[in-house]
Amino acid sequence: MTAVAENAHDTSQIPAPEGSVTITVKILRFNPELDTEPHWESYDVPALPTDRVLNLLFNIKNYVDGTLAFRRSCAHGICGSDAMQINGINRLACKVLVKDLLAKDGKRTTVTVAPIKGLPTMKDLYVDMEPFFEAYRAVKPYLIAYGNEPTRERIQSQADRERFDDTTKCILCAACTSSCPVYWADGSYFGPAAIVNAHRFIFDSRDEGSEERLDILNDAEGVWRCRTTFNCTDACPRGIQVTKAIQEVKRALLFKRV
């Protein structure tokens, strides 16, 4: 769908703290009950340099338009709820500071906010995450062990733990998957996040389900769809080396050893 005409709003009711500057927040709005396609709406919002984009969205929702829809929860970059496109780049709204977006030379700052791509938009910045979680569940993202339950904890060396340490950091925000051009074009691709979570168990020395996961990912819609554009790595708010993890899963398939 294509964005159409832009609308502006009266934002005079938003409190303007001392030291704030006014920036224009352009949000791609879509209400399925009223709209046939998304459209841009603008809000001139007072903001402190230390504010986060999430603060701006709250001010718009609380003081201007209560119908604005977006996900949020912890607001500390842990839950991954508020992934969205900020100035065209996938980010967590709770981690992006206004000071990092301010225009130079005193020019008026405009910040664009839109939903992440590749997933159906339900309303405004709120997308349907079910296709994303369906792919996540499909790779069996849990410890698989056969035989009798152990009588003590499963011991693992520090070196073995470090082998998959990076991919344990995933918070399932979908920023990586929804930044992937292959995923935009074909939603049946597992996507980076699912592969990252498969990697976390494929290389876990305590797990016995690696072959099952590799078979799942050795598919036309699996790891071989990756085109190594590094969009996913750039988008990850946790700094996970997503592209590297995908390449390691490819090598595990090629050499049949983990």
C-alpha positions in Angstrom: 0.0 0.0 0.0 1.1 3.6 -0.7 1.0 6.5 1.7 -1.3 9.3 0.7 -1.9 12.9 1.7 -0.5 14.2 5.0 -2.5 15.6 7.8 -1.4 18.0 10.6 -2.6 18.1 14.2 -2.9 20.7 16.9 -0.4 19.8 19.6 -0.6 22.9 21.8 -1.8 20.8 24.7 1.5 18.8 25.0 3.6 20.1 27.9 6.8 21.9 26.8 9.5 21.4 29.5 12.3 24.0 29.9 15.0 23.3 27.4 12.8 21.5 24.9 12.8 22.0 21.2 9.9 21.4 18.8 10.3 18.6 16.3 7.9 17.3 13.7 7.0 13.7 14.1 5.5 12.2 10.9 3.6 8.9 11.6 2.3 6.5 9.0 -1.2 6.1 10.2 -3.7 3.3 9.2 -7.1 2.5 10.7 -8.6 -0.5 8.9 -12.1 0.6 9.9 -11.6 4.0 8.1 -8.8 3.9 5.7 -8.1 2.1 2.4 -4.4 2.7 2.6 -1.9 4.3 5.0 -1.3 8.0 5.1 1.1 10.4 6.9 0.0 12.6 9.8 2.3 15.2 11.3 2.6 16.3 14.9 4.8 19.2 16.1 6.0 17.9 19.5 8.2 19.6 22.2 11.0 17.3 23.1 14.1 17.2 25.3 17.3 15.9 23.8 17.2 13.1 26.4 13.7 12.0 25.4 13.2 8.8 23.6 11.1 8.4 20.5 8.7 6.3 22.6 8.2 9.4 24.9 7.1 11.4 21.9 4.6 8.8 20.8 3.2 8.7 24.4 2.8 12.5 24.3 0.9 12.3 21.0 -1.3 9.5 22.3 -2.0 11.1 25.7 -2.5 14.7 24.7 -3.5 14.8 21.0 -4.9 11.6 19.6 -5.8 8.6 21.9 -6.4 6.4 18.8 -2.7 6.1 18.0 -1.8 2.5 18.2 1.7 1.1 19.0 3.2 -1.7 21.0 5.2 -1.0 24.1 6.0 -2.6 27.5 9.2 -2.3 29.5 10.5 0.8 27.7 14.0 -0.3 28.5 15.1 -2.2 25.4 14.5 -5.6 27.0 11.0 -6.8 25.9 11.4 -5.9 22.2 7.8 -4.7 21.9 8.3 -1.4 20.2 10.2 -2.2 17.1 9.3 0.2 14.3 10.9 2.1 11.4 12.4 5.4 12.7 13.7 7.6 9.8 13.5 4.5 7.6 15.6 2.2 9.9 14.3 -0.5 12.1 14.9 0.5 15.7 13.4 0.1 19.2 11.5 3.4 19.9 12.6 3.2 23.6 16.3 3.2 22.7 16.4 6.0 20.2 17.2 9.4 21.8 16.0 12.7 20.3 19.5 14.1 20.6 20.7 11.5 18.0 18.0 12.6 15.5 18.3 16.4 15.8 19.1 18.2 12.5 22.3 20.2 12.3 22.7 23.9 12.1 19.6 24.6 14.0 17.3 23.4 11.3 13.8 22.0 12.1 14.0 18.3 12.8 11.6 15.9 11.3 11.3 12.3 12.5 9.4 9.7 10.5 7.9 6.7 12.2 6.3 3.8 10.4 5.5 0.1 11.2 8.1 -2.5 10.4 7.9 -4.1 7.0 7.0 -7.6 5.9 4.3 -8.2 8.5 0.6 -7.2 8.1 -0.3 -3.8 9.6 -3.2 -4.1 11.9 -3.4 -0.5 12.9 -0.9 2.4 12.8 2.4 1.1 14.1 0.9 -2.2 15.3 1.6 -5.2 13.1 0.5 -8.8 13.2 3.4 -10.8 14.7 1.9 -14.2 14.3 3.8 -15.1 11.0 7.0 -14.1 12.8 6.3 -16.3 15.8 5.1 -19.2 13.6 8.6 -19.3 12.0 10.1 -19.0 15.5 8.1 -22.0 16.8 8.9 -24.1 13.7 12.6 -24.3 14.4 12.0 -25.9 17.9 13.6 -23.1 20.0 14.0 -25.2 23.1 16.4 -27.8 24.6 15.8 -31.3 23.2 17.2 -34.2 25.1 16.4 -37.9 24.9 16.7 -40.7 27.4 16.1 -40.5 31.1 16.0 -37.3 32.9 19.4 -36.5 34.5 19.8 -36.7 38.3 21.9 -33.5 38.3 22.2 -30.4 36.2 23.6 -30.8 32.6 27.2 -29.6 33.0 28.6 -27.3 30.3 32.1 -25.8 30.0 32.6 -22.1 29.7 34.0 -22.6 26.1 30.9 -24.6 25.1 28.7 -21.9 26.5 30.6 -19.1 24.7 30.0 -21.0 21.4 26.4 -19.8 21.2 26.5 -16.9 23.7 25.8 -14.2 21.1 22.5 -15.7 19.9 21.1 -16.1 23.4 20.6 -12.3 23.4 17.7 -12.3 21.0 14.6 -10.5 22.4 12.3 -11.5 19.5 11.6 -7.9 18.5 11.5 -8.8 14.8 13.7 -5.8 13.8 16.1 -8.1 12.0 13.6 -10.2 10.2 11.5 -7.2 9.1 14.6 -5.5 7.7 15.4 -8.4 5.4 14.5 -7.8 1.7 14.0 -11.5 1.1 11.4 -11.6 3.9 9.6 -8.5 2.4 9.4 -10.3 -0.9 8.4 -13.7 0.4 6.9 -14.0 3.9 7.4 -17.8 3.8 11.2 -17.4 4.4 12.0 -18.4 8.0 13.8 -15.1 8.5 16.9 -14.1 10.5 15.3 -14.2 14.0 14.1 -17.8 13.6 17.6 -18.9 12.3 19.3 -17.1 15.2 17.1 -18.9 17.7 17.8 -22.2 16.0 21.5 -21.4 16.1 21.3 -20.9 19.9 20.3 -24.6 20.3 22.1 -26.2 17.3 25.4 -25.2 18.9 24.4 -26.0 22.5 26.5 -29.0 23.6 23.7 -30.2 25.9 21.1 -30.3 23.1 20.4 -33.5 21.0 18.0 -32.0 18.5 20.5 -30.2 16.2 20.0 -32.6 13.2 16.2 -32.0 13.4 16.7 -28.2 13.3 19.2 -28.4 10.5 16.8 -30.5 8.5 14.1 -27.9 9.0 16.4 -25.1 7.9 17.8 -27.1 4.9 14.8 -26.0 3.0 13.9 -23.7 0.1 12.6 -21.2 2.6 15.4 -21.9 5.1 19.0 -20.5 5.5 19.7 -20.8 1.8 17.4 -17.8 1.1 19.7 -15.5 2.9 21.5 -13.1 0.5 24.0 -11.8 3.1 22.9 -8.1 2.9 23.7 -7.5 6.6 20.5 -5.5 7.0 19.6 -7.9 9.9 22.9 -7.3 11.7 22.6 -3.6 11.4 19.0 -3.6 12.7 19.6 -5.8 15.8 19.2 -3.6 18.9 21.1 -6.2 20.9 24.2 -6.1 18.7 23.9 -9.8 17.7 26.0 -10.8 14.7 23.0 -12.2 12.9 24.6 -12.6 9.5 27.5 -14.5 11.1 25.1 -16.8 12.9 23.2 -17.6 9.6 26.5 -18.4 7.9 27.5 -20.7 10.7 24.2 -22.6 10.3 24.9 -22.9 6.6 28.4 -24.3 7.3 26.9 -26.8 9.7 24.7 -28.0 6.9 27.4 -28.1 4.4 29.9 -30.1 6.6 27.3 -31.9 8.6 29.1 -31.2 11.8 28.1 -29.0 14.8 
